[in-house]
């Protein structure tokens, strides 16, 4: 397994629009395509309160390439993106990092532990 860490920095006053897009469209499309998200976070204390950070789990780089290409070309996604950006762009910057586990990786534990 590999994990992808993605940080979206939103334009001012647009974080809520991004969160709504994930809640109402993106996650449903990902489920249909078999894209596995592990969690989403906003920044409580840090350099930008306009950030949405999330993790995706991939079985391999090949799976990531195939499923991400399917996602960005998906007509339902393109329509949802256009609808959500009717009042203007949402995201100012995206940083994506592909992470491989260390030999002492134990996986993500339940936050209630």
Secondary structure, 3 states (H helix, E strand, C coil): CEEEEEEEEECCCCHHHHHHHHHHHHHHHHHHHCCEEEEEEECCCCCCCCEEEEEEEECCHHHHHHHHHHHHHCHHHHHHHHHHCCCCCCEEEEEEEEEECCCCCCCCCCCCC
